[in-house]
Amino acid sequence: MARTIKGKMITKFDKFKASWEKDSGDPEQTIFHYLIALTNIERNEKTAQAMMTILVHKDRTLEDLMSPSGLKLGRGQRYYFFHTKEHPNVPRSYLGGTPGNNYEINDKDLKMTLLRVTPMKRRRGPPKVKVWIKSAGKDSPTPTQLARNRYGQWKIIECSSIITGVRPSKEEEEDF
């Protein structure tokens, strides 16, 4: 069932929020936007963090009156933020970057490979899904879990596998 989700880089918070809200009924779009937010860490950390806060469960955020979203990342999500800051090739590996092209991405042609979406069986509570995506820098698919809120928006509830490492780029491999 592999298919490609395509889009462009968004660097402004208001445009990002509007784009996600338009597509928030699709769990794969929430993941795609999350990867865009992670990639924005290199450009503007404050904006990237605000972007991330609207995509994750409320319990993973804290109030911040200075943030464009009114929120800041909670402890767990802050770890993902700082890990990504130290390893920027990780989110790029899901959006078109490969070890062979030194994880360069085309901001006008981002591509995320969606492998599978599986509903999770629940007796009660909000609908949940597990989504697998492909990284060009990893051998195994990456699972992510999302839940749908009462507004029909899919929010990330578990995404730790996204930030696991990737193979070194060709440039890094040959730099010794």
Secondary structure, DSSP 8 states (H G I E B T S, - for coil): --EEEEE----SHHHHHHHHHHHTTSHHHHHHHHHHHHHGGGT-HHHHHHHHHTTB-GGGEEE-TTSTTSEEE-HHHHHHHHHHHH-THHHHTTTT--TTTTT---TTSEEEEEEEEEEE--SSSS-EEEEEEE-TT-SS-EEEEEEE-TTS-EEEEE-GGGGS-----HHHHT--
